[in-house]
């Protein structure tokens, strides 16, 4: 899902605003993974897997 830099920033801002309304704050690593997806560096499946793995690692702490 390769997007232009301006589109990427707009999507990221929209996601953060939506999450803030719900009282959530994405982790720094989730933000990085999301940006990698929007830049076309990883697939959506890879992004979800990475975020799930990170969440699972943090859950055990």
C-alpha positions, 0 to 999 in steps of 0.5 A: 500500500505505497502512499505519498509522504503527504498522504502517509502523514494524513493517514497517521494523523487520522488514526491517532485522532480516532484512537485518542477519541477511544482513549487509546494511544498506539505504541511507538513500535506500532506507529513505526510498523504502520508507517512501514506498511503505508510506505509499501515496505511490508504487507498488511499481514506482516504489519498485523503479525509484527504488532501482535508479536509486540503486544504478546511480548509486552503482555507477558511483562 
